[in-house]
Amino acid sequence: MSTRVESRDTASRQAARPSPWAWAGLGQASTKLLLLLLATIFASGWMLVDSARKHRHLSRELQELRQQVSRQEEERGRLLIEISTFALSSRIERVAREELHMRVPEAEDIVVVHYGR
């Protein structure tokens, strides 16, 4: 009979002891709301860190693109100067004479062709 009394005492003690969920207060609506708020705060913090990282990346990319535009504008200016240099009539005449071995035609070398109407 003593084992029966002991088993009743053990059973009554186990029934009186709260479950780990109840002991932690996880079964209550206010606790669920608190956990939901904590998860929301964590998620918003994570999104804030991610957006800051994306902002830094895009800022760096924008800076690189601005530098690239600056280099291309410098190159364009240099090319425009080079084009104007090549287009000078004195240079064209010099290149024609020295490299292509051309000459200004004499009056007797000029032939005028009239196209009939």
A tleap script that builds the chain and sets N, CA, C and O, in Angstrom:
source leaprc.protein.ff14SB
mol = sequence {
  NMET SER THR ARG VAL GLU SER ARG ASP THR
  ALA SER ARG GLN ALA ALA ARG PRO SER PRO
  TRP ALA TRP ALA GLY LEU GLY GLN ALA SER
  THR LYS LEU LEU LEU LEU LEU LEU ALA THR
  ILE PHE ALA SER GLY TRP MET LEU VAL ASP
  SER ALA ARG LYS HIE ARG HIE LEU SER ARG
  GLU LEU GLN GLU LEU ARG GLN GLN VAL SER
  ARG GLN GLU GLU GLU ARG GLY ARG LEU LEU
  ILE GLU ILE SER THR PHE ALA LEU SER SER
  ARG ILE GLU ARG VAL ALA ARG GLU GLU LEU
  HIE MET ARG VAL PRO GLU ALA GLU ASP ILE
  VAL VAL VAL HIE TYR GLY CARG
}
set mol.1.N position { 0.804 -1.177 0.000 }
set mol.1.CA position { 0.000 0.000 0.000 }
set mol.1.C position { 0.860 1.259 0.000 }
set mol.1.O position { 0.428 2.308 -0.479 }
set mol.2.N position { 2.004 1.164 0.505 }
set mol.2.CA position { 2.866 2.339 0.546 }
set mol.2.C position { 3.312 2.733 -0.864 }
set mol.2.O position { 3.501 3.919 -1.134 }
set mol.3.N position { 3.479 1.789 -1.744 }
set mol.3.CA position { 3.828 2.147 -3.130 }
set mol.3.C position { 2.673 2.849 -3.819 }
set mol.3.O position { 2.877 3.700 -4.685 }
set mol.4.N position { 1.454 2.485 -3.428 }
set mol.4.CA position { 0.293 3.141 -4.001 }
set mol.4.C position { 0.215 4.590 -3.518 }
set mol.4.O position { -0.127 5.479 -4.298 }
set mol.5.N position { 0.516 4.831 -2.289 }
set mol.5.CA position { 0.463 6.178 -1.736 }
set mol.5.C position { 1.565 7.034 -2.369 }
set mol.5.O position { 1.355 8.203 -2.692 }
set mol.6.N position { 2.740 6.424 -2.535 }
set mol.6.CA position { 3.836 7.155 -3.152 }
set mol.6.C position { 3.514 7.503 -4.595 }
set mol.6.O position { 3.814 8.612 -5.038 }
set mol.7.N position { 2.912 6.587 -5.338 }
set mol.7.CA position { 2.587 6.859 -6.738 }
set mol.7.C position { 1.523 7.935 -6.841 }
set mol.7.O position { 1.529 8.726 -7.784 }
set mol.8.N position { 0.564 7.975 -5.833 }
set mol.8.CA position { -0.436 9.044 -5.822 }
set mol.8.C position { 0.227 10.385 -5.532 }
set mol.8.O position { -0.124 11.396 -6.140 }
set mol.9.N position { 1.182 10.399 -4.608 }
set mol.9.CA position { 1.889 11.639 -4.294 }
set mol.9.C position { 2.698 12.135 -5.506 }
set mol.9.O position { 2.713 13.329 -5.808 }
set mol.10.N position { 3.356 11.216 -6.179 }
set mol.10.CA position { 4.131 11.582 -7.361 }
set mol.10.C position { 3.203 12.108 -8.451 }
set mol.10.O position { 3.532 13.089 -9.118 }
set mol.11.N position { 2.082 11.488 -8.638 }
set mol.11.CA position { 1.120 11.915 -9.662 }
set mol.11.C position { 0.553 13.286 -9.316 }
set mol.11.O position { 0.370 14.128 -10.196 }
set mol.12.N position { 0.275 13.509 -8.029 }
set mol.12.CA position { -0.283 14.811 -7.656 }
set mol.12.C position { 0.772 15.908 -7.788 }
set mol.12.O position { 0.440 17.039 -8.142 }
set mol.13.N position { 2.050 15.587 -7.506 }
set mol.13.CA position { 3.119 16.567 -7.677 }
set mol.13.C position { 3.325 16.901 -9.157 }
set mol.13.O position { 3.557 18.062 -9.495 }
set mol.14.N position { 3.246 15.906 -10.042 }
set mol.14.CA position { 3.405 16.139 -11.467 }
set mol.14.C position { 2.241 16.964 -12.015 }
set mol.14.O position { 2.421 17.804 -12.896 }
set mol.15.N position { 1.050 16.712 -11.482 }
set mol.15.CA position { -0.112 17.470 -11.927 }
set mol.15.C position { -0.006 18.914 -11.450 }
set mol.15.O position { -0.489 19.816 -12.134 }
set mol.16.N position { 0.602 19.155 -10.315 }
set mol.16.CA position { 0.727 20.491 -9.780 }
set mol.16.C position { 1.875 21.256 -10.462 }
set mol.16.O position { 1.878 22.486 -10.486 }
set mol.17.N position { 2.842 20.518 -11.012 }
set mol.17.CA position { 3.975 21.158 -11.662 }
set mol.17.C position { 3.538 21.628 -13.058 }
set mol.17.O position { 2.957 20.850 -13.815 }
set mol.18.N position { 3.816 22.906 -13.404 }
set mol.18.CA position { 3.387 23.402 -14.721 }
set mol.18.C position { 4.294 22.872 -15.829 }
set mol.18.O position { 5.450 22.528 -15.581 }
set mol.19.N position { 3.777 22.808 -17.028 }
set mol.19.CA position { 4.571 22.372 -18.181 }
set mol.19.C position { 5.606 23.456 -18.492 }
set mol.19.O position { 5.443 24.608 -18.091 }
set mol.20.N position { 6.662 23.087 -19.203 }
set mol.20.CA position { 7.674 24.097 -19.552 }
set mol.20.C position { 7.085 25.259 -20.346 }
set mol.20.O position { 7.528 26.393 -20.164 }
set mol.21.N position { 6.125 25.029 -21.201 }
set mol.21.CA position { 5.497 26.093 -21.993 }
set mol.21.C position { 4.734 27.046 -21.090 }
set mol.21.O position { 4.808 28.268 -21.219 }
set mol.22.N position { 3.996 26.435 -20.171 }
set mol.22.CA position { 3.224 27.271 -19.253 }
set mol.22.C position { 4.158 27.994 -18.289 }
set mol.22.O position { 3.929 29.156 -17.955 }
set mol.23.N position { 5.207 27.310 -17.842 }
set mol.23.CA position { 6.160 27.927 -16.922 }
set mol.23.C position { 6.831 29.143 -17.577 }
set mol.23.O position { 7.052 30.161 -16.921 }
set mol.24.N position { 7.158 29.031 -18.892 }
set mol.24.CA position { 7.784 30.135 -19.607 }
set mol.24.C position { 6.772 31.188 -20.012 }
set mol.24.O position { 7.155 32.267 -20.465 }
set mol.25.N position { 5.506 30.902 -19.862 }
set mol.25.CA position { 4.460 31.859 -20.205 }
set mol.25.C position { 4.181 31.931 -21.692 }
set mol.25.O position { 3.661 32.935 -22.178 }
set mol.26.N position { 4.526 30.864 -22.432 }
set mol.26.CA position { 4.366 30.881 -23.879 }
set mol.26.C position { 2.942 30.558 -24.324 }
set mol.26.O position { 2.627 30.669 -25.509 }
set mol.27.N position { 2.128 30.183 -23.444 }
set mol.27.CA position { 0.760 29.864 -23.818 }
set mol.27.C position { -0.157 31.070 -23.761 }
set mol.27.O position { -1.300 30.993 -24.212 }
set mol.28.N position { 0.310 32.168 -23.225 }
set mol.28.CA position { -0.548 33.339 -23.043 }
set mol.28.C position { -0.547 34.197 -24.312 }
set mol.28.O position { 0.430 34.217 -25.061 }
set mol.29.N position { -1.647 34.897 -24.538 }
set mol.29.CA position { -1.790 35.742 -25.722 }
set mol.29.C position { -0.800 36.904 -25.686 }
set mol.29.O position { -0.268 37.290 -26.726 }
set mol.30.N position { -0.548 37.458 -24.521 }
set mol.30.CA position { 0.381 38.583 -24.427 }
set mol.30.C position { 1.806 38.146 -24.779 }
set mol.30.O position { 2.565 38.919 -25.363 }
set mol.31.N position { 2.162 36.935 -24.433 }
set mol.31.CA position { 3.492 36.422 -24.758 }
set mol.31.C position { 3.614 36.198 -26.255 }
set mol.31.O position { 4.654 36.484 -26.847 }
set mol.32.N position { 2.561 35.692 -26.863 }
set mol.32.CA position { 2.578 35.493 -28.314 }
set mol.32.C position { 2.710 36.834 -29.028 }
set mol.32.O position { 3.435 36.947 -30.016 }
set mol.33.N position { 2.014 37.840 -28.531 }
set mol.33.CA position { 2.095 39.171 -29.108 }
set mol.33.C position { 3.511 39.737 -28.954 }
set mol.33.O position { 4.041 40.364 -29.872 }
set mol.34.N position { 4.112 39.512 -27.790 }
set mol.34.CA position { 5.475 39.979 -27.549 }
set mol.34.C position { 6.458 39.307 -28.505 }
set mol.34.O position { 7.343 39.969 -29.046 }
set mol.35.N position { 6.312 38.004 -28.715 }
set mol.35.CA position { 7.188 37.287 -29.643 }
set mol.35.C position { 7.001 37.782 -31.075 }
set mol.35.O position { 7.961 37.897 -31.836 }
set mol.36.N position { 5.746 38.072 -31.429 }
set mol.36.CA position { 5.472 38.609 -32.758 }
set mol.36.C position { 6.128 39.981 -32.932 }
set mol.36.O position { 6.695 40.268 -33.987 }
set mol.37.N position { 6.054 40.819 -31.911 }
set mol.37.CA position { 6.690 42.137 -31.972 }
set mol.37.C position { 8.216 42.019 -32.059 }
set mol.37.O position { 8.861 42.755 -32.807 }
set mol.38.N position { 8.775 41.102 -31.299 }
set mol.38.CA position { 10.232 40.897 -31.363 }
set mol.38.C position { 10.657 40.421 -32.748 }
set mol.38.O position { 11.672 40.877 -33.275 }
set mol.39.N position { 9.890 39.508 -33.340 }
set mol.39.CA position { 10.206 39.021 -34.684 }
set mol.39.C position { 10.098 40.159 -35.694 }
set mol.39.O position { 10.908 40.252 -36.616 }
set mol.40.N position { 9.098 41.027 -35.524 }
set mol.40.CA position { 8.926 42.165 -36.426 }
set mol.40.C position { 10.092 43.136 -36.292 }
set mol.40.O position { 10.594 43.636 -37.298 }
set mol.41.N position { 10.525 43.406 -35.077 }
set mol.41.CA position { 11.666 44.298 -34.844 }
set mol.41.C position { 12.937 43.715 -35.454 }
set mol.41.O position { 13.725 44.436 -36.066 }
set mol.42.N position { 13.132 42.420 -35.286 }
set mol.42.CA position { 14.301 41.759 -35.860 }
set mol.42.C position { 14.270 41.853 -37.385 }
set mol.42.O position { 15.284 42.167 -38.010 }
set mol.43.N position { 13.111 41.582 -37.984 }
set mol.43.CA position { 12.993 41.620 -39.445 }
set mol.43.C position { 13.220 43.039 -39.972 }
set mol.43.O position { 13.885 43.214 -40.993 }
set mol.44.N position { 12.682 44.048 -39.296 }
set mol.44.CA position { 12.878 45.423 -39.762 }
set mol.44.C position { 14.342 45.846 -39.610 }
set mol.44.O position { 14.865 46.566 -40.460 }
set mol.45.N position { 14.992 45.418 -38.563 }
set mol.45.CA position { 16.426 45.699 -38.393 }
set mol.45.C position { 17.248 45.044 -39.487 }
set mol.45.O position { 18.182 45.646 -40.017 }
set mol.46.N position { 16.901 43.819 -39.821 }
set mol.46.CA position { 17.602 43.097 -40.880 }
set mol.46.C position { 17.420 43.813 -42.221 }
set mol.46.O position { 18.370 43.944 -42.992 }
set mol.47.N position { 16.208 44.270 -42.492 }
set mol.47.CA position { 15.945 44.995 -43.735 }
set mol.47.C position { 16.692 46.329 -43.762 }
set mol.47.O position { 17.153 46.760 -44.819 }
set mol.48.N position { 16.811 46.976 -42.616 }
set mol.48.CA position { 17.546 48.237 -42.541 }
set mol.48.C position { 19.027 48.028 -42.858 }
set mol.48.O position { 19.624 48.802 -43.606 }
set mol.49.N position { 19.602 46.994 -42.292 }
set mol.49.CA position { 21.017 46.681 -42.557 }
set mol.49.C position { 21.208 46.331 -44.029 }
set mol.49.O position { 22.184 46.758 -44.647 }
set mol.50.N position { 20.286 45.557 -44.593 }
set mol.50.CA position { 20.376 45.170 -45.996 }
set mol.50.C position { 20.244 46.382 -46.910 }
set mol.50.O position { 20.979 46.498 -47.891 }
set mol.51.N position { 19.319 47.285 -46.602 }
set mol.51.CA position { 19.153 48.468 -47.448 }
set mol.51.C position { 20.371 49.394 -47.331 }
set mol.51.O position { 20.742 50.037 -48.313 }
set mol.52.N position { 20.988 49.473 -46.169 }
set mol.52.CA position { 22.209 50.278 -46.014 }
set mol.52.C position { 23.343 49.682 -46.846 }
set mol.52.O position { 24.122 50.415 -47.454 }
set mol.53.N position { 23.433 48.355 -46.871 }
set mol.53.CA position { 24.456 47.680 -47.674 }
set mol.53.C position { 24.221 47.945 -49.166 }
set mol.53.O position { 25.164 48.227 -49.905 }
set mol.54.N position { 22.974 47.855 -49.598 }
set mol.54.CA position { 22.655 48.125 -50.996 }
set mol.54.C position { 22.959 49.580 -51.344 }
set mol.54.O position { 23.449 49.868 -52.436 }
set mol.55.N position { 22.672 50.491 -50.429 }
set mol.55.CA position { 22.942 51.917 -50.660 }
set mol.55.C position { 24.432 52.160 -50.842 }
set mol.55.O position { 24.832 52.895 -51.745 }
set mol.56.N position { 25.266 51.546 -49.986 }
set mol.56.CA position { 26.717 51.692 -50.119 }
set mol.56.C position { 27.193 51.149 -51.461 }
set mol.56.O position { 28.027 51.763 -52.127 }
set mol.57.N position { 26.654 49.986 -51.856 }
set mol.57.CA position { 27.047 49.368 -53.122 }
set mol.57.C position { 26.659 50.264 -54.297 }
set mol.57.O position { 27.463 50.474 -55.205 }
set mol.58.N position { 25.435 50.794 -54.288 }
set mol.58.CA position { 24.980 51.646 -55.378 }
set mol.58.C position { 25.724 52.980 -55.396 }
set mol.58.O position { 25.984 53.525 -56.468 }
set mol.59.N position { 26.069 53.511 -54.225 }
set mol.59.CA position { 26.843 54.755 -54.162 }
set mol.59.C position { 28.224 54.553 -54.767 }
set mol.59.O position { 28.715 55.409 -55.502 }
set mol.60.N position { 28.846 53.428 -54.460 }
set mol.60.CA position { 30.157 53.112 -55.021 }
set mol.60.C position { 30.055 52.967 -56.544 }
set mol.60.O position { 30.909 53.461 -57.280 }
set mol.61.N position { 29.016 52.294 -57.001 }
set mol.61.CA position { 28.824 52.106 -58.438 }
set mol.61.C position { 28.578 53.453 -59.142 }
set mol.61.O position { 29.089 53.687 -60.237 }
set mol.62.N position { 27.794 54.330 -58.504 }
set mol.62.CA position { 27.537 55.658 -59.064 }
set mol.62.C position { 28.829 56.458 -59.165 }
set mol.62.O position { 29.060 57.134 -60.167 }
set mol.63.N position { 29.661 56.391 -58.153 }
set mol.63.CA position { 30.949 57.104 -58.171 }
set mol.63.C position { 31.832 56.596 -59.308 }
set mol.63.O position { 32.476 57.386 -59.998 }
set mol.64.N position { 31.861 55.276 -59.500 }
set mol.64.CA position { 32.663 54.703 -60.585 }
set mol.64.C position { 32.128 55.152 -61.944 }
set mol.64.O position { 32.906 55.443 -62.852 }
set mol.65.N position { 30.800 55.209 -62.085 }
set mol.65.CA position { 30.214 55.651 -63.347 }
set mol.65.C position { 30.502 57.123 -63.611 }
set mol.65.O position { 30.745 57.513 -64.753 }
set mol.66.N position { 30.477 57.937 -62.568 }
set mol.66.CA position { 30.813 59.356 -62.734 }
set mol.66.C position { 32.267 59.525 -63.170 }
set mol.66.O position { 32.566 60.371 -64.014 }
set mol.67.N position { 33.166 58.732 -62.605 }
set mol.67.CA position { 34.574 58.794 -63.016 }
set mol.67.C position { 34.731 58.360 -64.469 }
set mol.67.O position { 35.517 58.937 -65.220 }
set mol.68.N position { 33.974 57.340 -64.854 }
set mol.68.CA position { 34.026 56.854 -66.231 }
set mol.68.C position { 33.521 57.938 -67.192 }
set mol.68.O position { 34.112 58.148 -68.252 }
set mol.69.N position { 32.436 58.624 -66.828 }
set mol.69.CA position { 31.921 59.723 -67.657 }
set mol.69.C position { 32.964 60.821 -67.778 }
set mol.69.O position { 33.164 61.366 -68.863 }
set mol.70.N position { 33.627 61.149 -66.691 }
set mol.70.CA position { 34.660 62.188 -66.713 }
set mol.70.C position { 35.799 61.798 -67.650 }
set mol.70.O position { 36.262 62.623 -68.438 }
set mol.71.N position { 36.249 60.558 -67.574 }
set mol.71.CA position { 37.325 60.090 -68.463 }
set mol.71.C position { 36.881 60.139 -69.927 }
set mol.71.O position { 37.656 60.521 -70.804 }
set mol.72.N position { 35.638 59.751 -70.182 }
set mol.72.CA position { 35.154 59.759 -71.560 }
set mol.72.C position { 34.996 61.186 -72.091 }
set mol.72.O position { 35.233 61.432 -73.273 }
set mol.73.N position { 34.602 62.121 -71.235 }
set mol.73.CA position { 34.516 63.517 -71.664 }
set mol.73.C position { 35.900 64.076 -71.994 }
set mol.73.O position { 36.053 64.832 -72.954 }
set mol.74.N position { 36.906 63.706 -71.201 }
set mol.74.CA position { 38.276 64.129 -71.493 }
set mol.74.C position { 38.748 63.555 -72.827 }
set mol.74.O position { 39.361 64.254 -73.634 }
set mol.75.N position { 38.456 62.279 -73.047 }
set mol.75.CA position { 38.852 61.630 -74.299 }
set mol.75.C position { 38.132 62.269 -75.492 }
set mol.75.O position { 38.735 62.447 -76.550 }
set mol.76.N position { 36.868 62.610 -75.334 }
set mol.76.CA position { 36.107 63.259 -76.403 }
set mol.76.C position { 36.735 64.611 -76.761 }
set mol.76.O position { 36.890 64.935 -77.939 }
set mol.77.N position { 37.091 65.389 -75.747 }
set mol.77.CA position { 37.744 66.670 -75.999 }
set mol.77.C position { 39.049 66.498 -76.743 }
set mol.77.O position { 39.347 67.243 -77.676 }
set mol.78.N position { 39.824 65.516 -76.329 }
set mol.78.CA position { 41.106 65.240 -76.985 }
set mol.78.C position { 40.883 64.817 -78.438 }
set mol.78.O position { 41.624 65.237 -79.327 }
set mol.79.N position { 39.866 63.988 -78.681 }
set mol.79.CA position { 39.576 63.534 -80.042 }
set mol.79.C position { 39.076 64.682 -80.923 }
set mol.79.O position { 39.394 64.743 -82.111 }
set mol.80.N position { 38.289 65.594 -80.333 }
set mol.80.CA position { 37.821 66.748 -81.110 }
set mol.80.C position { 38.992 67.626 -81.539 }
set mol.80.O position { 39.021 68.123 -82.664 }
set mol.81.N position { 39.944 67.813 -80.652 }
set mol.81.CA position { 41.150 68.579 -81.001 }
set mol.81.C position { 41.929 67.855 -82.093 }
set mol.81.O position { 42.428 68.479 -83.029 }
set mol.82.N position { 42.026 66.549 -81.966 }
set mol.82.CA position { 42.747 65.761 -82.956 }
set mol.82.C position { 42.049 65.827 -84.317 }
set mol.82.O position { 42.715 65.918 -85.349 }
set mol.83.N position { 40.727 65.781 -84.326 }
set mol.83.CA position { 39.969 65.878 -85.575 }
set mol.83.C position { 40.194 67.235 -86.228 }
set mol.83.O position { 40.412 67.327 -87.436 }
set mol.84.N position { 40.139 68.286 -85.416 }
set mol.84.CA position { 40.351 69.620 -85.984 }
set mol.84.C position { 41.768 69.769 -86.526 }
set mol.84.O position { 41.981 70.488 -87.502 }
set mol.85.N position { 42.729 69.108 -85.913 }
set mol.85.CA position { 44.108 69.141 -86.398 }
set mol.85.C position { 44.219 68.422 -87.733 }
set mol.85.O position { 44.882 68.911 -88.648 }
set mol.86.N position { 43.577 67.267 -87.852 }
set mol.86.CA position { 43.638 66.508 -89.097 }
set mol.86.C position { 42.889 67.211 -90.222 }
set mol.86.O position { 43.202 66.995 -91.393 }
set mol.87.N position { 41.921 68.035 -89.897 }
set mol.87.CA position { 41.107 68.688 -90.908 }
set mol.87.C position { 41.735 69.974 -91.439 }
set mol.87.O position { 41.180 70.576 -92.359 }
set mol.88.N position { 42.844 70.409 -90.909 }
set mol.88.CA position { 43.498 71.626 -91.399 }
set mol.88.C position { 43.938 71.419 -92.844 }
set mol.88.O position { 44.514 70.386 -93.185 }
set mol.89.N position { 43.657 72.423 -93.699 }
set mol.89.CA position { 43.970 72.278 -95.124 }
set mol.89.C position { 45.473 72.185 -95.368 }
set mol.89.O position { 45.913 71.481 -96.277 }
set mol.90.N position { 46.257 72.888 -94.564 }
set mol.90.CA position { 47.711 72.818 -94.749 }
set mol.90.C position { 48.223 71.408 -94.463 }
set mol.90.O position { 49.128 70.930 -95.147 }
set mol.91.N position { 47.671 70.761 -93.490 }
set mol.91.CA position { 48.095 69.394 -93.169 }
set mol.91.C position { 47.654 68.434 -94.266 }
set mol.91.O position { 48.406 67.545 -94.666 }
set mol.92.N position { 46.417 68.625 -94.751 }
set mol.92.CA position { 45.917 67.760 -95.824 }
set mol.92.C position { 46.809 67.895 -97.059 }
set mol.92.O position { 47.150 66.891 -97.684 }
set mol.93.N position { 47.190 69.129 -97.416 }
set mol.93.CA position { 48.061 69.346 -98.572 }
set mol.93.C position { 49.435 68.718 -98.355 }
set mol.93.O position { 50.000 68.129 -99.276 }
set mol.94.N position { 49.972 68.840 -97.147 }
set mol.94.CA position { 51.281 68.253 -96.850 }
set mol.94.C position { 51.234 66.735 -96.956 }
set mol.94.O position { 52.126 66.127 -97.548 }
set mol.95.N position { 50.198 66.116 -96.384 }
set mol.95.CA position { 50.076 64.650 -96.448 }
set mol.95.C position { 49.905 64.214 -97.892 }
set mol.95.O position { 50.501 63.219 -98.306 }
set mol.96.N position { 49.093 64.944 -98.678 }
set mol.96.CA position { 48.892 64.589 -100.083 }
set mol.96.C position { 50.198 64.677 -100.865 }
set mol.96.O position { 50.483 63.824 -101.705 }
set mol.97.N position { 50.976 65.694 -100.592 }
set mol.97.CA position { 52.222 65.889 -101.325 }
set mol.97.C position { 53.279 64.882 -100.894 }
set mol.97.O position { 53.925 64.275 -101.749 }
set mol.98.N position { 53.477 64.684 -99.573 }
set mol.98.CA position { 54.583 63.854 -99.078 }
set mol.98.C position { 54.260 62.360 -99.076 }
set mol.98.O position { 55.089 61.551 -99.492 }
set mol.99.N position { 53.103 61.998 -98.627 }
set mol.99.CA position { 52.806 60.563 -98.474 }
set mol.99.C position { 52.155 59.969 -99.727 }
set mol.99.O position { 52.415 58.818 -100.076 }
set mol.100.N position { 51.316 60.748 -100.396 }
set mol.100.CA position { 50.615 60.221 -101.567 }
set mol.100.C position { 51.262 60.651 -102.886 }
set mol.100.O position { 50.844 60.230 -103.964 }
set mol.101.N position { 52.300 61.506 -102.778 }
set mol.101.CA position { 53.043 61.980 -103.954 }
set mol.101.C position { 52.116 62.651 -104.966 }
set mol.101.O position { 52.210 62.407 -106.169 }
set mol.102.N position { 51.238 63.484 -104.470 }
set mol.102.CA position { 50.326 64.233 -105.322 }
set mol.102.C position { 50.905 65.625 -105.541 }
set mol.102.O position { 51.790 66.062 -104.804 }
set mol.103.N position { 50.393 66.327 -106.570 }
set mol.103.CA position { 50.851 67.669 -106.854 }
set mol.103.C position { 49.673 68.494 -107.326 }
set mol.103.O position { 48.635 67.944 -107.692 }
set mol.104.N position { 49.821 69.802 -107.323 }
set mol.104.CA position { 48.793 70.694 -107.831 }
set mol.104.C position { 48.884 70.646 -109.354 }
set mol.104.O position { 49.969 70.802 -109.913 }
set mol.105.N position { 47.750 70.431 -110.033 }
set mol.105.CA position { 47.827 70.294 -111.496 }
set mol.105.C position { 48.168 71.618 -112.181 }
set mol.105.O position { 47.800 72.697 -111.717 }
set mol.106.N position { 48.873 71.500 -113.280 }
set mol.106.CA position { 49.210 72.659 -114.103 }
set mol.106.C position { 47.978 73.015 -114.933 }
set mol.106.O position { 47.045 72.221 -115.051 }
set mol.107.N position { 47.987 74.201 -115.497 }
set mol.107.CA position { 46.837 74.669 -116.268 }
set mol.107.C position { 46.559 73.770 -117.463 }
set mol.107.O position { 45.395 73.523 -117.781 }
set mol.108.N position { 47.599 73.271 -118.138 }
set mol.108.CA position { 47.395 72.407 -119.309 }
set mol.108.C position { 46.910 71.009 -118.927 }
set mol.108.O position { 46.426 70.270 -119.784 }
set mol.109.N position { 47.035 70.639 -117.651 }
set mol.109.CA position { 46.558 69.320 -117.197 }
set mol.109.C position { 45.068 69.334 -116.840 }
set mol.109.O position { 44.474 68.277 -116.630 }
set mol.110.N position { 44.473 70.503 -116.771 }
set mol.110.CA position { 43.074 70.608 -116.361 }
set mol.110.C position { 42.193 70.456 -117.597 }
set mol.110.O position { 42.399 71.135 -118.603 }
set mol.111.N position { 41.217 69.567 -117.517 }
set mol.111.CA position { 40.267 69.331 -118.600 }
set mol.111.C position { 38.888 69.659 -118.066 }
set mol.111.O position { 38.488 69.152 -117.018 }
set mol.112.N position { 38.157 70.503 -118.780 }
set mol.112.CA position { 36.814 70.872 -118.389 }
set mol.112.C position { 35.850 70.078 -119.238 }
set mol.112.O position { 35.933 70.102 -120.466 }
set mol.113.N position { 34.943 69.381 -118.601 }
set mol.113.CA position { 33.960 68.559 -119.296 }
set mol.113.C position { 32.610 69.206 -119.109 }
set mol.113.O position { 32.188 69.454 -117.980 }
set mol.114.N position { 31.921 69.486 -120.212 }
set mol.114.CA position { 30.572 70.058 -120.132 }
set mol.114.C position { 29.565 68.945 -120.302 }
set mol.114.O position { 29.653 68.133 -121.223 }
set mol.115.N position { 28.646 68.923 -119.430 }
set mol.115.CA position { 27.605 67.899 -119.471 }
set mol.115.C position { 26.404 68.535 -120.132 }
set mol.115.O position { 25.936 69.581 -119.683 }
set mol.116.N position { 25.900 67.934 -121.176 }
set mol.116.CA position { 24.776 68.492 -121.903 }
set mol.116.C position { 23.478 68.376 -121.145 }
set mol.116.O position { 23.237 67.435 -120.388 }
set mol.117.N position { 22.638 69.395 -121.387 }
set mol.117.CA position { 21.339 69.389 -120.700 }
set mol.117.C position { 20.292 68.820 -121.551 }
set mol.117.O position { 19.136 68.736 -121.135 }
savepdb mol mol.pdb
quit
